[in-house]
Amino acid sequence: MAKSIFYHAGCPVCVSAEHDIVNLIGVENVELVHIGEDRDRIAEAEKAGVNSVPALLTPNGNVLHINFGASVADVKG
């Protein structure tokens, strides 16, 4: 099974959502991507349809925007 990808920026909203996602689906089923630190992954996230973080990209390509921590534009600076 392909993993989901959880994109976040490290803010308190993102960290809280990360803990919930890991508890719900298991760390082995999700790749955690901190786009504030791994800026090379921002374009990948945008191409997938992520426009705010935290967001979960499912293996089927659906983007689930969770709460609102920051827009991708804000993370890009």
C-alpha positions in Angstrom: 0.0 0.0 0.0 1.3 3.5 -0.9 1.8 5.9 2.0 -0.1 9.1 2.6 2.0 12.3 2.8 1.4 14.7 5.6 2.7 18.2 4.7 3.2 20.7 7.5 5.1 23.8 8.5 5.9 23.0 12.2 3.4 25.4 13.7 1.4 24.3 16.8 -1.6 23.5 14.7 0.5 21.4 12.3 2.2 19.5 15.2 -1.1 18.7 16.8 -2.5 17.5 13.6 0.6 15.4 12.9 0.2 13.6 16.2 -3.4 12.9 15.5 -2.7 11.6 12.0 0.1 9.3 13.2 -2.2 8.0 15.9 -5.1 7.4 13.5 -3.3 5.8 10.6 0.1 4.7 12.0 3.5 6.2 11.4 4.3 3.3 9.0 1.5 4.5 6.7 2.4 8.2 6.4 5.4 10.2 5.3 5.9 13.4 7.3 7.1 16.4 5.3 8.0 19.6 7.1 7.9 22.0 4.1 9.3 24.8 6.2 12.6 22.9 6.6 12.4 20.8 3.4 11.7 23.7 1.0 12.4 21.5 -2.0 9.1 19.7 -1.4 7.0 22.9 -1.6 6.6 22.6 -5.4 5.6 18.9 -5.1 3.0 19.8 -2.5 1.6 22.6 -4.7 1.5 20.3 -7.7 -0.5 17.8 -5.7 -3.1 20.5 -4.8 -1.9 21.5 -1.3 -2.7 25.2 -0.7 -2.5 25.3 3.1 -0.9 23.2 5.8 -1.4 21.0 7.6 -2.7 18.8 4.8 -2.8 15.1 4.1 -2.3 13.8 0.5 -3.9 10.3 0.3 -2.5 7.5 -1.9 -5.4 8.2 -4.3 -4.3 11.8 -4.8 -6.9 13.5 -2.7 -5.8 16.4 -0.6 -7.3 16.7 2.9 -6.7 20.2 4.3 -6.8 19.9 8.1 -7.7 22.9 10.1 -5.5 25.9 9.0 -2.0 26.6 10.1 -0.5 28.5 7.2 -1.0 29.0 3.5 1.7 27.5 1.3 2.3 31.0 0.0 3.2 32.2 3.5 5.6 29.2 4.0 7.3 30.1 0.7 7.8 33.6 2.0 
